[in-house]
Structure formats: structure tokens, C-alpha cells
Amino acid sequence: MSQVDDSAPNDDARTNNHELFQRAQRVLPGGVNSPVRAFGSVGGTPYFVERGEGSRVWDADGREYIDYVQSYGASILGHADPTVVAAIQKAAEDGTTFGAPTRREVELAELVCSWVPGVEMIRMTSSGTEASMSAIRLARGATGRAKVVKFAGCYHGHVDSLLVAGGSGVANQGLVGSAGVTPAAVADTVVVPWNTVPTLDDDTAVLAVEPVAANMGLVAPEPGYLKALRAECDRVGALLFFDEVITGFRLGRGGATAWSGVTPDVWAFGKVLGGGLPVGAFGASREIMANIAPLGPVYQGGTLSGNPLATAAGLAVLAQLDDGRYEELAATARSLGDGLAEAIGGAGVPVQAPVVGPLVGLFFADQPVRNYDDAKEAAGRGLYPAFFHGMLERGIALAPGPYEAIFPSLAHTGADIERTVEAAAAVAGTLV
Ligand SMILES: Cc1ncc(COP(=O)(O)O)c(C=O)c1O
């Protein structure tokens, strides 16, 4: 492994990263194609990835990092897995898109339906955002109701009606979370706190849930919580929507559905399902999916939906995932979470490092974080940017923001975890 060159930090004006970022900012807003990549909440210059392999990425200056971003959970095998690369190459040779159905779409749909208990049909999309947007439209179409209830701190992609956060003092009302989203677009959205069971009414079409919240840092549902949400939906005839874009095919073959034993009515998937290519899918029972065009009146479509490269990559990834591999990944996550907690806590810095199966979280907090307010309070301590940069300088790439989960992959080795934990101890020592 090449050594990280500490004499050339990546915000030095001489570096390729710096030069690329200057050029990028002239032609891409903030220099990026997705906001968190811009390092806005940690400061400094983003590293531009030239290539990745397994647990590692290399940037434009040749610096090597152990990568825990892993495309925010899209890459469960690590980067450039040879089997996946070969499957994509083969698919590309046969044609990249047709606008007609293909065999692999059927095979991937059959696999999803057989792995996730309760899913009988899916429709593929090109992103998780499209999947959750379509799931909400489906739920509204199927129930004939308008209201969507979502949790503060849960992210479902940049869907207008879901881009709302609970604002202080207006706890029960949807607030516009982005310029360009009209009050009318969120008029039927209600935001409620995570890990508290909301009281729904019979105008509610759907309760949208990340079954393991992973976009406010990692915040597990408390014992019995998802079951209580199921019961509350049943009480008023609302649909329960599990956004499994992160948890799907990551917590296990059956995702958070099998993990929790709670079956929702509607699902969204993405990330792992596409094997690192652009994919999403939403699904439900045959009866609910019968509302989707061309079977029913809820319109949904896409030029690249079920794309041949993406289905090839997805199938190649899923073929490698079985209970043994999930156990392996969960063990890696456990040793990372425990190691971080010990290393950072040992330096006298308040830390919580929750672990749920293969997912790891990191909060600078004294007490376990149970909802978005707690997560914001932890982030408000302001320790993350220094921790992030300290780790990056030591060759460990975490997500450049305090509200992201940590994604170890199946390519991360015990030695990777050891090195990460050693770095965390050293960096934590600089924070006190
Ligand atoms: C839970 C969840 N839902 C939906 C999305 C949106 O997916 P995409 O970024 O593929 O549009 C994300 C993305 O991070 C997510 O984490």
C-alpha cells in the first residue's frame, strides 16, 4: 500500500484535487453533482477519486484512503469487484439500453420478490429518489388519500413532498426544506419525531419510514417501535412504507423487513440493488401494484428503468450475498463500531458508535441518540469536522458530514479496521 503523503494536504493550491475543484466550481454548482460531496459542513477541498479497488480509493494526487463512504452504501462488495466488472463489461457488449423489456429485469425482480417477505411485484427506476417518489404516488393512488407522514431526520431522496424537516416550534407541521419547494407541495406532508409513535388520522395515505434511520447518523428503531407503527397504520387504514434504499440487501437478503419481522405495504429499494450503477425499485403486494400503469391508473415510467448494465451489476452483486457473507459484514461492522467507541472514548471524547448489523454510526454524544434532535445536538458540538480531517490525513475516508452512516464493505479486512481504529485514537487525542 502506498503511504499517504502528509506534506501535501489536499487543500494545498498545488494539488490536482485543488485544481480540479477550482475547475469544477466554474461548471458544476459547488463543484459537485450532489451537495454533501462539496465538503460544505467539514470545510476544505474535496478529494477527487481517480479509482477504487476493494476497500480503497485513490485520489487525483495519488493518495490512498480506506473508504467508508462506499457510494453511501451502494457498494457492499467494495469497489470494482471483478465479478461485477465482468458482468457489466459483458452486458455493455450486448447493448446498453433498448427501451424494450430484457431478461435480466425479470431475473432481478424474481430475486427481490423471493428475498423480501411480502414483496410480490416491483417496478424498477434509475434512483432511490424516483423509487420513493413513485412509492408515495402509488400509496396515494391506492388509498385515495393525500396525507404523507414522515419522520424528522429521515431522508427519502429529493422528492418535493418529502424534502421537509421538523422545524423547532412548529413540531407538527411540514416546513419547506428547500427553496423551490412550494408550500402547496408540502401541504399534505406532516413531520413527526422518530422513535415516538405518531397518532395518525384517516386522511393519512402513508407513513414513510427508514426502518433503520441512517440519514441522521445511524439511529435504530427502539424495540417494538416498527411493530407499533404497523399497528397505528392498520388502525386508520394508512399504508406503511419502508424506504429500504439503504437497508435493502444490506441488513440481509430480506433487508429491514426480515430483520424486524414487520411487513410494510410498500417498499423502496436502491443502492446495493444496482451494484454501483443507477438503480432504484419500488414494490408491494400484487394487489397494490395493480394500481401501476399499465395495469392501473397510477402513472410511472422511465427511459432507462431496468437498464441492462444496472440489472447485470445488481444480479452479479446479489449472487454473492448469502447469510454467511452478511454475518461476515456484521462482524466487521461490530469490530469497527466497538473499536471507534473505545478509541475515541478512551481519549476522553464523548462518543456513541451504534451498530445495526452491517451499519455503523458515529456521534459525539454522552448519551445514546434516539432521534433527530439528539443527532443535531451531537453534531452541534462541532467535533466532526476536525475528526473527519484528522482521519482523512491519516488515509481514512469517512463521509464529509456528521449525519451520514459509516459503510464498511465486504472488502474491508481486519487490518483495515485496526488501522482505522488506531487513526481514530490518534485523532481523538487531538480533539480534547
Ligand atoms: C433512505 C434513502 N432513501 C432514498 C434515497 C435517495 O436515493 P438516490 O440518492 O439514489 O436518489 C437515499 C439516498 O441516500 C436514502 O438514503
The ligand as a MOL file (V3000), in Angstrom:
LIG
                    3D

  0  0  0     0  0            999 V3000
M  V30 BEGIN CTAB
M  V30 COUNTS 16 16 0 0 0
M  V30 BEGIN ATOM
M  V30 1 C -33.0860 6.0780 2.7130 0
M  V30 2 C -32.8790 6.7360 1.3970 0
M  V30 3 N -33.9010 6.8870 0.5610 0
M  V30 4 C -33.7560 7.4450 -0.6500 0
M  V30 5 C -32.5310 7.9140 -1.0680 0
M  V30 6 C -32.3790 8.5320 -2.4170 0
M  V30 7 O -31.6660 7.6910 -3.2570 0
M  V30 8 P -30.8670 8.2950 -4.5170 0
M  V30 9 O -29.7670 9.1420 -3.9600 0
M  V30 10 O -30.4100 7.0820 -5.2600 0
M  V30 11 O -31.8520 9.1050 -5.3110 0
M  V30 12 C -31.4270 7.7950 -0.2260 0
M  V30 13 C -30.1090 8.2990 -0.6420 0
M  V30 14 O -29.1840 8.3990 0.0990 0
M  V30 15 C -31.6010 7.2010 1.0370 0
M  V30 16 O -30.5690 7.0630 1.8810 0
M  V30 END ATOM
M  V30 BEGIN BOND
M  V30 1 1 1 2
M  V30 2 1 2 3
M  V30 3 2 2 15
M  V30 4 2 3 4
M  V30 5 1 4 5
M  V30 6 1 5 6
M  V30 7 2 5 12
M  V30 8 1 6 7
M  V30 9 1 7 8
M  V30 10 2 8 9
M  V30 11 1 8 10
M  V30 12 1 8 11
M  V30 13 1 12 13
M  V30 14 1 12 15
M  V30 15 2 13 14
M  V30 16 1 15 16
M  V30 END BOND
M  V30 END CTAB
M  END
